[in-house]
Amino acid sequence: MNNYLALKEFLRLFPEFSKNQLFLTGESYGGIYIPTLAERVMEDASLNLQGVAVGNGLSSYEMNDNSLVFFAYYHGLLGSQVWAELQKLCCSDGKCNFYNNPNTNCTDTLSEVQHMVYSSGLNIYNLYAPCPGGVHQRVSIDQGKLVIRDLGNSFISHPETRLWNQKLRSLTSLHLSVRLDPPCTNSTPSTLYLNNPYVRAALHISAKALDWAMCSSEVNLKYGRLYLDVRKQYLKLLSALVSQHNTPV
């Protein structure tokens, strides 16, 4: 709804764009933002929505967690012994549940998988790309700031992930300043550019606004997930598209 209201406000301020064809695009967590925004936009006849595009998006936590483990194994990160344990503890009748498996032995092995993947030294967001800055400790103190590098966005249903997020929240209460620093990500160019006074002035950003940051610790640690799967939104969008093309001229 916030994204929708921002879009409406933009078109109010710049009405010359209001009749243009509208396309909504995003990547990563845009897998949640874009279809939920599109669902609201398509109900507004004043907006000329023509299409959506999501690149490498998170659209289902269950599908994401299940596919990540297979991806890690078939790219040689786990090894046959760990894979055999996963098959024995997390799978039955040819189907594996790495998302919310109640078997504690399964979740213990999945915790091992998470550590192996994170400490591999490879780029966890793009396995074939370089890892700028390398892989550091998950949490450290740098120039008086608490630096968190593991954002805890995968395996959110697992006990260890919940404990990890609770630990991070308790740590942040002890420090005035927290910085989120995703591994293998060089945010320096975008940070310098978007915090440049001339750029901020050109974008009409209030002088009272906070500096731009790659990730907000306040948002990340207090964020409540309403949508863990957006198949319903995609089906609604596709249904509207089919109806539009089947309408007689």
N, C-alpha and C positions, 0 to 999 in steps of 0.2 A: 504493500500500500504506500509506503514511503517513496519507493521508486516511481510508482504511478503518479503520485502527487507532485514529485519533482519534475517528471516529464510534462505534466499539465502546466506547471508553473513556467517551465522553459518555453512552451508554446504560447503561453500568455504574454511573455516578455518579447518573444520573437514570432509574431503571428505570421510573418512571411513564410515560415516553414510549415504551417499548420496543414496545408493541403498536400504536402509532399508524401510520397510513399514512405511508410515507416517499417524499418527492419530492426529487430532487437537481437543483439549478439553478446556473447560472453564466453568465458572459459573458466575451468577449474570449478570453484563454488558457484560460478554462473550457471552450472547445471541445476542448481536450485533456484537462483534468482530469476533466470530468464523464463522458464516455463510458468512460474507462479506470477511473474509480472505480465507475461503474455496472456494468461488466463483472464486477468483483470482488464487489460487493454482491449482485448477482443470484444468485451462487453460494452465498450464505449464507441458508439457509432461515429463520433467526431474524430477518432483516430484511425488513420488509414493503414492499419496493420497488414503488411504483405508477406512477412515471413520472419522466422527466427533461425538463429544458428548458434550452436554450442560446440566449442572445441574442447576435447579431452575433459568433459565435464563430469562432476559428481552428481549423478541423478538417482542413485540408490545406494545407501550405505551397505545393505546386505550384499548386493551384487559387487560392490567395490571391494569389500573385505574378502569375499569368496574368490574373486578373480585375482586379487593381489597375491594370495598364497600360491596359486597355480603359476602365476607369472614369475614369482621368485624362484620356484622350483625349476621350471623349464628354462630359466636363464642361469641356472647353475649356482644360485646363491645359498641353497639349503643343504644339498647333499642327500644321498640315498637313505642314510640312517634316520635323519629327522623326518624325511618324507614318509618312511615306513611307519614311524610313530604317529604321524598325523593321520595316515590312512587307517591305522588301527583304532585311534582314540576319537577321531572327529568324523569318521565316515561310516556309513552303513548302507547296504543295498545299492552300492555304486554312487551314492550321493553324499557330498561332504557339506558340513555346516561349520564354517569358520567364523560365522557372524555372531551368533548368540547361543553357542553350544553349552548346555548345562553341565557337561562332564568337566570337572575341575582338572583332570589329567590332560584333557584336550586344551583347555585354556592355559595351563602351565607350559605346554609345548608351543602354543602360539606366542606366548610371551618370549620364549627363546627365539622364535622366528623373527619377532619384531626387533630384538636386540641384534640379531645377525644381519638383518637388512639395514638397520640404521648405522651399524658400525662397519659396514662393508667398504666405506670410503667412496662408494658410487653415488651418483646423483639420484636421489630417491624420487624426484619428480620427472626425470627423463634419463633413463638408465644409460642411454647411448651418448649423452651430452657430458661435457666436462663438469667438474664440481668446483665452482669458484670459491676460493677460500678454504677448501677441504672440509672435513667433518670434525667438529670440535665437541667438547662436552655438552651434554644436553642442557645443563644449567651451569652458569658461572657468574662471577662478579667482574665487571669491566668498568673501570673509572667510576666506581661508586654506584653503578647501575646493575640491577639484576638482569642478566641476559638469558632468555629462554629460547632454545633452538628447536626443540621438539614441540610442535604445536598441538599434538595429540588429537589429530582429526581422523585417524584410522582406528578401527577396532574399538569404537566408542562404547560398545556393549560389554567389553571384557573387564573383569575386576581390576586387573593391573592398570588399565587405562583410567578407570575411575579413580583409583588411588593416586595415580600420577597427577591427574587434574586437581584433586583435592590438595595434594602436596604443593602444587604450584600456587593455588589460591592462598594457602597458608603462608607461603614464602613471600608473596607479594604484599601481604599485610605488614611485613617487617621492613620493607624498603619503600622509599618515597618514589623511586623511579624504576620503571620496568621497560625493557626493550625486547620485542620479539624479533628474532633474527633467523628466519628459515634457512636450513642448511642448503648449501650449493646454490645460493641466490645472491647475486650482486645487485644490491638496491641503490648503490651510490649514485649512478647517473640520474635515475628517476628522482631520487631524494633531492639532489642538488638542483635539478631543473624545476621541480614543482614547488620548491621552497624559495626559488629566486624571486626577489621582490617585484621585478618587472613582470614575471609570469603571473604571479598572484594578482597583481594590479590588472593585467589584461583579462584575467578570468573573473574579475570582480569579487575576489575573495576578501572577506572582512579582515581588517588588521587585527581584530580580536580573535580570529580563528586560530586554532592550534596548528602547529607545523604538520605538513603531510608526512605520514610514515607508511612504510611498506605494509606493516601489520599493526593493528591497535591492540595493545595488551588489555585495555579496558573492555573492548568489544569481545576479544577472544575468550577471556576468562569469565565473562558474565553472559555470554551468548546462550540463548535458549533455542534449541532446534525444534521447530514446529513440523518440518517436513523431512522425513527420513527416506521418502520415496516419492517421485513425482510422475509415476506412470499415468496416474489419473489425469494430470494436467496435459501430458503429451497426447493421450487418447482424445481428450476434449478438443485440443487444437487440430489434430488430424481429422477428427469427425467434422469440424467446422470447415476445414479445407475441402474435404470430399463433397460436402453439401454445397459449397460455393461453386465447385466445378460442375456439379450435376444440375445446377439451376438453369432452366431453359432461358435462352436469350430472346 
